[in-house]
Amino acid sequence: MVVLGLTVGTGSTAFDDWALRVMHRVFGPHPDWMLYFSWVVPMVLTLAVAVVIALVRRRPRLAVVVALCPLVSVMTSRALKQLFGRFKDDDLAYPSGHTTVVLTVLAMLVLAAGASLWLVLLTSVWAVIGGLSMATNNLHYLTDNVGSVLLASSTICLAILAAGPQAVSRAAARPAARPENTHPPRNVPSSDR
């Protein structure tokens, strides 16, 4: 993320200009509907659901990690914006705080609820739309979003470490079914087995 931030500099790049043209061809010039996927209200509600799930599962440590991860990521994003000094119009842009929050909140939902195929697919689609929403509406450069993905990934990894080893398995979300009759019956002569 640091290397990318130093590479892109303080303004637009040829890649960002090209990417904006492509996104406008694909999504139209003002796909405002995409912004709902990175809007603060769904993010706060989703984070609240993730914290409640962790508490219902009686995992207070996980609940604290889930609640703090997006906050830490947005504070880190703001500090890094000052460091890199890249502007989009009149606002600091690199890395995108909105994209960072979208990715960390959705990852915390998966961490709290347990990784199931439907949830991973749902959050992946949401993350792509929410992540691209700022760039497609020309509020950020696409490389700001790439920097956010890198920042969010590192924050999520730290959150997983802080949550503990049992937080990352599917078994943590749902107890494994115990197979019946997996052992031979006791007190049966070995010739009858």
C-alpha atoms as an extended CHARMM CRD file, in Angstrom:
* protein
*
       193  EXT
         1         1  MET       CA              0.0000000000        0.0000000000        0.0000000000  PROA      1               0.0000000000
         2         2  VAL       CA              2.8370000000        2.3600000000        0.8110000000  PROA      2               0.0000000000
         3         3  VAL       CA              4.5920000000        1.5800000000       -2.4720000000  PROA      3               0.0000000000
         4         4  LEU       CA              1.3880000000        2.1940000000       -4.4290000000  PROA      4               0.0000000000
         5         5  GLY       CA              0.7720000000        5.4470000000       -2.5530000000  PROA      5               0.0000000000
         6         6  LEU       CA              4.2450000000        6.7010000000       -3.3840000000  PROA      6               0.0000000000
         7         7  THR       CA              3.8890000000        5.5500000000       -7.0030000000  PROA      7               0.0000000000
         8         8  VAL       CA              0.5730000000        7.2750000000       -7.7610000000  PROA      8               0.0000000000
         9         9  GLY       CA              1.7290000000       10.5980000000       -6.3610000000  PROA      9               0.0000000000
        10        10  THR       CA             -0.5770000000       13.4720000000       -5.4970000000  PROA      10              0.0000000000
        11        11  GLY       CA             -2.8970000000       13.5440000000       -8.5100000000  PROA      11              0.0000000000
        12        12  SER       CA             -4.4930000000       11.4340000000      -11.1980000000  PROA      12              0.0000000000
        13        13  THR       CA             -2.5990000000        8.8390000000      -13.2000000000  PROA      13              0.0000000000
        14        14  ALA       CA             -3.0850000000        7.6060000000      -16.7590000000  PROA      14              0.0000000000
        15        15  PHE       CA             -4.4330000000        4.3560000000      -15.3150000000  PROA      15              0.0000000000
        16        16  ASP       CA             -7.0110000000        6.2080000000      -13.2010000000  PROA      16              0.0000000000
        17        17  ASP       CA             -8.2000000000        8.2250000000      -16.1950000000  PROA      17              0.0000000000
        18        18  TRP       CA             -8.5070000000        5.0910000000      -18.3150000000  PROA      18              0.0000000000
        19        19  ALA       CA            -10.2820000000        3.1800000000      -15.5150000000  PROA      19              0.0000000000
        20        20  LEU       CA            -12.8220000000        5.9820000000      -15.0550000000  PROA      20              0.0000000000
        21        21  ARG       CA            -13.6710000000        5.9130000000      -18.7690000000  PROA      21              0.0000000000
        22        22  VAL       CA            -14.1380000000        2.1410000000      -18.6690000000  PROA      22              0.0000000000
        23        23  MET       CA            -16.2990000000        2.2640000000      -15.5230000000  PROA      23              0.0000000000
        24        24  HSD       CA            -18.4810000000        4.9750000000      -17.0620000000  PROA      24              0.0000000000
        25        25  ARG       CA            -18.9700000000        2.8150000000      -20.1620000000  PROA      25              0.0000000000
        26        26  VAL       CA            -19.9480000000       -0.1540000000      -17.9830000000  PROA      26              0.0000000000
        27        27  PHE       CA            -22.0040000000        1.5410000000      -15.2450000000  PROA      27              0.0000000000
        28        28  GLY       CA            -22.9690000000        4.8600000000      -16.8380000000  PROA      28              0.0000000000
        29        29  PRO       CA            -21.6750000000        8.3430000000      -16.0010000000  PROA      29              0.0000000000
        30        30  HSD       CA            -23.4320000000        8.6890000000      -12.6220000000  PROA      30              0.0000000000
        31        31  PRO       CA            -24.2800000000        5.2970000000      -11.0580000000  PROA      31              0.0000000000
        32        32  ASP       CA            -25.5460000000        6.8440000000       -7.8170000000  PROA      32              0.0000000000
        33        33  TRP       CA            -27.2660000000        3.5730000000       -6.8430000000  PROA      33              0.0000000000
        34        34  MET       CA            -23.8320000000        2.0900000000       -6.0920000000  PROA      34              0.0000000000
        35        35  LEU       CA            -23.2790000000        4.6260000000       -3.3140000000  PROA      35              0.0000000000
        36        36  TYR       CA            -25.9560000000        2.9310000000       -1.1780000000  PROA      36              0.0000000000
        37        37  PHE       CA            -23.5440000000       -0.0050000000       -0.8060000000  PROA      37              0.0000000000
        38        38  SER       CA            -20.9810000000        2.2460000000        0.9090000000  PROA      38              0.0000000000
        39        39  TRP       CA            -23.4230000000        4.5280000000        2.7280000000  PROA      39              0.0000000000
        40        40  VAL       CA            -22.8890000000        4.9620000000        6.4630000000  PROA      40              0.0000000000
        41        41  VAL       CA            -26.3360000000        3.6740000000        7.5330000000  PROA      41              0.0000000000
        42        42  PRO       CA            -26.0140000000        0.1410000000        6.0710000000  PROA      42              0.0000000000
        43        43  MET       CA            -22.4300000000       -0.0110000000        7.3220000000  PROA      43              0.0000000000
        44        44  VAL       CA            -23.4130000000        0.8620000000       10.9150000000  PROA      44              0.0000000000
        45        45  LEU       CA            -26.3640000000       -1.5550000000       10.8460000000  PROA      45              0.0000000000
        46        46  THR       CA            -24.2260000000       -4.3600000000        9.4240000000  PROA      46              0.0000000000
        47        47  LEU       CA            -21.5430000000       -3.7790000000       12.0390000000  PROA      47              0.0000000000
        48        48  ALA       CA            -24.1790000000       -3.7890000000       14.7950000000  PROA      48              0.0000000000
        49        49  VAL       CA            -25.5270000000       -7.1160000000       13.5140000000  PROA      49              0.0000000000
        50        50  ALA       CA            -22.0000000000       -8.5640000000       13.5090000000  PROA      50              0.0000000000
        51        51  VAL       CA            -21.3990000000       -7.4460000000       17.1080000000  PROA      51              0.0000000000
        52        52  VAL       CA            -24.7520000000       -8.9090000000       18.2140000000  PROA      52              0.0000000000
        53        53  ILE       CA            -23.9330000000      -12.2250000000       16.5170000000  PROA      53              0.0000000000
        54        54  ALA       CA            -20.6070000000      -12.3840000000       18.3490000000  PROA      54              0.0000000000
        55        55  LEU       CA            -22.3270000000      -11.6110000000       21.6600000000  PROA      55              0.0000000000
        56        56  VAL       CA            -25.0660000000      -14.2070000000       21.0630000000  PROA      56              0.0000000000
        57        57  ARG       CA            -22.3200000000      -16.7360000000       20.4120000000  PROA      57              0.0000000000
        58        58  ARG       CA            -20.8830000000      -15.7300000000       23.8140000000  PROA      58              0.0000000000
        59        59  ARG       CA            -17.6550000000      -14.4830000000       22.3030000000  PROA      59              0.0000000000
        60        60  PRO       CA            -17.0220000000      -11.1130000000       23.9980000000  PROA      60              0.0000000000
        61        61  ARG       CA            -13.4530000000      -10.8960000000       22.7010000000  PROA      61              0.0000000000
        62        62  LEU       CA            -14.6800000000      -11.3920000000       19.1480000000  PROA      62              0.0000000000
        63        63  ALA       CA            -17.4030000000       -8.7730000000       19.6890000000  PROA      63              0.0000000000
        64        64  VAL       CA            -14.8080000000       -6.2110000000       20.7830000000  PROA      64              0.0000000000
        65        65  VAL       CA            -12.5770000000       -6.9950000000       17.8050000000  PROA      65              0.0000000000
        66        66  VAL       CA            -15.5220000000       -6.7870000000       15.3940000000  PROA      66              0.0000000000
        67        67  ALA       CA            -16.5800000000       -3.4260000000       16.8310000000  PROA      67              0.0000000000
        68        68  LEU       CA            -13.0770000000       -1.9300000000       16.8180000000  PROA      68              0.0000000000
        69        69  CYS       CA            -11.6880000000       -3.1600000000       13.4750000000  PROA      69              0.0000000000
        70        70  PRO       CA            -13.5920000000       -0.7030000000       11.2150000000  PROA      70              0.0000000000
        71        71  LEU       CA            -12.8480000000        2.1420000000       13.6340000000  PROA      71              0.0000000000
        72        72  VAL       CA             -9.1280000000        1.3570000000       13.6110000000  PROA      72              0.0000000000
        73        73  SER       CA             -9.1510000000        1.0250000000        9.8280000000  PROA      73              0.0000000000
        74        74  VAL       CA            -10.8430000000        4.3870000000        9.2660000000  PROA      74              0.0000000000
        75        75  MET       CA             -8.5020000000        6.1500000000       11.7060000000  PROA      75              0.0000000000
        76        76  THR       CA             -5.5230000000        4.5740000000        9.9460000000  PROA      76              0.0000000000
        77        77  SER       CA             -6.9400000000        5.6300000000        6.5810000000  PROA      77              0.0000000000
        78        78  ARG       CA             -7.2920000000        9.2300000000        7.7600000000  PROA      78              0.0000000000
        79        79  ALA       CA             -3.7300000000        9.2980000000        9.0860000000  PROA      79              0.0000000000
        80        80  LEU       CA             -2.3920000000        7.8440000000        5.8460000000  PROA      80              0.0000000000
        81        81  LYS       CA             -4.3120000000       10.4110000000        3.7840000000  PROA      81              0.0000000000
        82        82  GLN       CA             -2.3870000000       13.1440000000        5.5730000000  PROA      82              0.0000000000
        83        83  LEU       CA              0.8710000000       11.3000000000        4.9630000000  PROA      83              0.0000000000
        84        84  PHE       CA              0.3470000000       10.7220000000        1.2320000000  PROA      84              0.0000000000
        85        85  GLY       CA             -1.3380000000       14.0820000000        0.5210000000  PROA      85              0.0000000000
        86        86  ARG       CA             -3.1400000000       12.9250000000       -2.6110000000  PROA      86              0.0000000000
        87        87  PHE       CA             -6.1390000000       15.0710000000       -3.4770000000  PROA      87              0.0000000000
        88        88  LYS       CA             -9.2790000000       14.4100000000       -5.4820000000  PROA      88              0.0000000000
        89        89  ASP       CA            -10.8350000000       17.8340000000       -6.0060000000  PROA      89              0.0000000000
        90        90  ASP       CA            -10.5250000000       19.4590000000       -2.5510000000  PROA      90              0.0000000000
        91        91  ASP       CA            -10.4580000000       16.3000000000       -0.4460000000  PROA      91              0.0000000000
        92        92  LEU       CA             -7.6430000000       13.9790000000        0.5600000000  PROA      92              0.0000000000
        93        93  ALA       CA             -8.1290000000       10.7570000000       -1.3380000000  PROA      93              0.0000000000
        94        94  TYR       CA             -5.5100000000        8.0320000000       -0.8080000000  PROA      94              0.0000000000
        95        95  PRO       CA             -6.5140000000        5.5420000000        0.5590000000  PROA      95              0.0000000000
        96        96  SER       CA            -10.3060000000        5.6980000000        0.3060000000  PROA      96              0.0000000000
        97        97  GLY       CA            -11.8690000000        5.6210000000        3.7560000000  PROA      97              0.0000000000
        98        98  HSD       CA            -15.2720000000        4.5400000000        2.4300000000  PROA      98              0.0000000000
        99        99  THR       CA            -13.8400000000        1.5040000000        0.6840000000  PROA      99              0.0000000000
       100       100  THR       CA            -11.7420000000        0.5950000000        3.7050000000  PROA      100             0.0000000000
       101       101  VAL       CA            -14.8130000000        0.6860000000        5.9600000000  PROA      101             0.0000000000
       102       102  VAL       CA            -16.9420000000       -1.3390000000        3.5240000000  PROA      102             0.0000000000
       103       103  LEU       CA            -14.3490000000       -4.0980000000        3.3540000000  PROA      103             0.0000000000
       104       104  THR       CA            -13.6240000000       -4.2280000000        7.0810000000  PROA      104             0.0000000000
       105       105  VAL       CA            -17.2910000000       -4.1700000000        8.1290000000  PROA      105             0.0000000000
       106       106  LEU       CA            -18.2280000000       -6.9580000000        5.7290000000  PROA      106             0.0000000000
       107       107  ALA       CA            -15.2120000000       -9.0280000000        6.7740000000  PROA      107             0.0000000000
       108       108  MET       CA            -16.2080000000       -8.6000000000       10.4210000000  PROA      108             0.0000000000
       109       109  LEU       CA            -19.7010000000       -9.8630000000        9.5850000000  PROA      109             0.0000000000
       110       110  VAL       CA            -18.2100000000      -13.0110000000        8.0430000000  PROA      110             0.0000000000
       111       111  LEU       CA            -15.8390000000      -13.4000000000       10.9880000000  PROA      111             0.0000000000
       112       112  ALA       CA            -18.6630000000      -13.0740000000       13.5280000000  PROA      112             0.0000000000
       113       113  ALA       CA            -21.1970000000      -15.2540000000       11.7040000000  PROA      113             0.0000000000
       114       114  GLY       CA            -18.8190000000      -17.8740000000       10.3570000000  PROA      114             0.0000000000
       115       115  ALA       CA            -17.8070000000      -18.4180000000        6.7630000000  PROA      115             0.0000000000
       116       116  SER       CA            -20.6750000000      -19.9610000000        4.8440000000  PROA      116             0.0000000000
       117       117  LEU       CA            -20.8220000000      -19.9940000000        1.0670000000  PROA      117             0.0000000000
       118       118  TRP       CA            -23.9320000000      -17.7910000000        0.7890000000  PROA      118             0.0000000000
       119       119  LEU       CA            -22.5530000000      -15.1870000000        3.2040000000  PROA      119             0.0000000000
       120       120  VAL       CA            -19.1600000000      -15.0520000000        1.5140000000  PROA      120             0.0000000000
       121       121  LEU       CA            -20.8210000000      -14.6380000000       -1.9000000000  PROA      121             0.0000000000
       122       122  LEU       CA            -23.2180000000      -11.9580000000       -0.6290000000  PROA      122             0.0000000000
       123       123  THR       CA            -20.5050000000       -9.9510000000        1.1080000000  PROA      123             0.0000000000
       124       124  SER       CA            -18.1690000000      -10.3160000000       -1.8750000000  PROA      124             0.0000000000
       125       125  VAL       CA            -20.7240000000       -8.8210000000       -4.2710000000  PROA      125             0.0000000000
       126       126  TRP       CA            -21.5260000000       -6.0770000000       -1.7590000000  PROA      126             0.0000000000
       127       127  ALA       CA            -17.8120000000       -5.3410000000       -1.2690000000  PROA      127             0.0000000000
       128       128  VAL       CA            -17.1520000000       -5.0410000000       -5.0100000000  PROA      128             0.0000000000
       129       129  ILE       CA            -20.1050000000       -2.7020000000       -5.5910000000  PROA      129             0.0000000000
       130       130  GLY       CA            -19.4140000000       -0.6640000000       -2.4630000000  PROA      130             0.0000000000
       131       131  GLY       CA            -15.7050000000       -0.5310000000       -3.1810000000  PROA      131             0.0000000000
       132       132  LEU       CA            -16.1680000000        0.6390000000       -6.7430000000  PROA      132             0.0000000000
       133       133  SER       CA            -18.9540000000        3.0850000000       -5.8740000000  PROA      133             0.0000000000
       134       134  MET       CA            -16.6120000000        5.9390000000       -5.0080000000  PROA      134             0.0000000000
       135       135  ALA       CA            -14.4870000000        5.5450000000       -8.1450000000  PROA      135             0.0000000000
       136       136  THR       CA            -17.3990000000        5.0610000000      -10.5480000000  PROA      136             0.0000000000
       137       137  ASN       CA            -19.0090000000        8.2470000000       -9.2440000000  PROA      137             0.0000000000
       138       138  ASN       CA            -15.6800000000       10.0680000000       -9.6670000000  PROA      138             0.0000000000
       139       139  LEU       CA            -15.3250000000       10.7390000000       -5.9310000000  PROA      139             0.0000000000
       140       140  HSD       CA            -12.0440000000        8.7890000000       -5.7230000000  PROA      140             0.0000000000
       141       141  TYR       CA             -9.4220000000        7.5000000000       -8.1190000000  PROA      141             0.0000000000
       142       142  LEU       CA             -9.5290000000        3.7510000000       -8.6800000000  PROA      142             0.0000000000
       143       143  THR       CA             -6.0130000000        3.4680000000       -7.2600000000  PROA      143             0.0000000000
       144       144  ASP       CA             -7.3560000000        5.0020000000       -4.0220000000  PROA      144             0.0000000000
       145       145  ASN       CA             -9.6250000000        1.9620000000       -3.8210000000  PROA      145             0.0000000000
       146       146  VAL       CA             -6.7700000000       -0.4290000000       -4.5520000000  PROA      146             0.0000000000
       147       147  GLY       CA             -4.8410000000        1.1570000000       -1.6860000000  PROA      147             0.0000000000
       148       148  SER       CA             -7.9190000000        0.6990000000        0.4980000000  PROA      148             0.0000000000
       149       149  VAL       CA             -8.1060000000       -2.9980000000       -0.3490000000  PROA      149             0.0000000000
       150       150  LEU       CA             -4.4950000000       -3.3910000000        0.7350000000  PROA      150             0.0000000000
       151       151  LEU       CA             -5.0400000000       -1.4060000000        3.9440000000  PROA      151             0.0000000000
       152       152  ALA       CA             -8.2800000000       -3.2370000000        4.7910000000  PROA      152             0.0000000000
       153       153  SER       CA             -6.6480000000       -6.6180000000        4.1480000000  PROA      153             0.0000000000
       154       154  SER       CA             -3.9050000000       -5.9120000000        6.6630000000  PROA      154             0.0000000000
       155       155  THR       CA             -6.4010000000       -4.5940000000        9.2400000000  PROA      155             0.0000000000
       156       156  ILE       CA             -8.6200000000       -7.6540000000        8.7660000000  PROA      156             0.0000000000
       157       157  CYS       CA             -5.6470000000       -9.9860000000        9.2360000000  PROA      157             0.0000000000
       158       158  LEU       CA             -4.7460000000       -8.2140000000       12.4840000000  PROA      158             0.0000000000
       159       159  ALA       CA             -8.3760000000       -8.4700000000       13.6140000000  PROA      159             0.0000000000
       160       160  ILE       CA             -8.3980000000      -12.2100000000       12.9480000000  PROA      160             0.0000000000
       161       161  LEU       CA             -5.2250000000      -12.6190000000       14.9950000000  PROA      161             0.0000000000
       162       162  ALA       CA             -6.7160000000      -10.5370000000       17.8030000000  PROA      162             0.0000000000
       163       163  ALA       CA             -9.9690000000      -12.5300000000       17.7600000000  PROA      163             0.0000000000
       164       164  GLY       CA             -8.1380000000      -15.7850000000       18.4130000000  PROA      164             0.0000000000
       165       165  PRO       CA             -7.7230000000      -19.0390000000       16.5230000000  PROA      165             0.0000000000
       166       166  GLN       CA            -11.2750000000      -20.3280000000       17.0480000000  PROA      166             0.0000000000
       167       167  ALA       CA            -12.7560000000      -17.2790000000       15.2860000000  PROA      167             0.0000000000
       168       168  VAL       CA            -11.8060000000      -18.2920000000       11.7590000000  PROA      168             0.0000000000
       169       169  SER       CA            -13.2480000000      -21.7620000000       11.3660000000  PROA      169             0.0000000000
       170       170  ARG       CA            -16.6820000000      -22.7660000000       10.1660000000  PROA      170             0.0000000000
       171       171  ALA       CA            -16.9030000000      -24.9620000000       13.2330000000  PROA      171             0.0000000000
       172       172  ALA       CA            -16.8380000000      -21.8320000000       15.3770000000  PROA      172             0.0000000000
       173       173  ALA       CA            -20.1310000000      -20.7490000000       13.8370000000  PROA      173             0.0000000000
       174       174  ARG       CA            -21.8830000000      -24.1040000000       13.8660000000  PROA      174             0.0000000000
       175       175  PRO       CA            -21.0290000000      -27.1270000000       15.9900000000  PROA      175             0.0000000000
       176       176  ALA       CA            -20.0140000000      -30.1130000000       13.9410000000  PROA      176             0.0000000000
       177       177  ALA       CA            -22.4960000000      -32.9640000000       13.7520000000  PROA      177             0.0000000000
       178       178  ARG       CA            -21.3460000000      -35.9640000000       15.7190000000  PROA      178             0.0000000000
       179       179  PRO       CA            -21.4820000000      -39.0880000000       13.5680000000  PROA      179             0.0000000000
       180       180  GLU       CA            -23.2550000000      -42.0140000000       15.1620000000  PROA      180             0.0000000000
       181       181  ASN       CA            -21.8690000000      -45.5180000000       15.4690000000  PROA      181             0.0000000000
       182       182  THR       CA            -18.3960000000      -44.5570000000       14.3430000000  PROA      182             0.0000000000
       183       183  HSD       CA            -16.8070000000      -46.8800000000       16.8660000000  PROA      183             0.0000000000
       184       184  PRO       CA            -17.3820000000      -50.6160000000       17.0830000000  PROA      184             0.0000000000
       185       185  PRO       CA            -19.6440000000      -51.6760000000       19.9270000000  PROA      185             0.0000000000
       186       186  ARG       CA            -17.9160000000      -52.4630000000       23.1980000000  PROA      186             0.0000000000
       187       187  ASN       CA            -17.7420000000      -55.9200000000       24.7170000000  PROA      187             0.0000000000
       188       188  VAL       CA            -18.1000000000      -57.5930000000       21.3330000000  PROA      188             0.0000000000
       189       189  PRO       CA            -15.6110000000      -60.3310000000       20.5760000000  PROA      189             0.0000000000
       190       190  SER       CA            -13.1150000000      -59.2940000000       17.9190000000  PROA      190             0.0000000000
       191       191  SER       CA            -14.1840000000      -62.1330000000       15.6280000000  PROA      191             0.0000000000
       192       192  ASP       CA            -17.6950000000      -60.6420000000       15.3990000000  PROA      192             0.0000000000
       193       193  ARG       CA            -16.5190000000      -57.1950000000       14.3500000000  PROA      193             0.0000000000
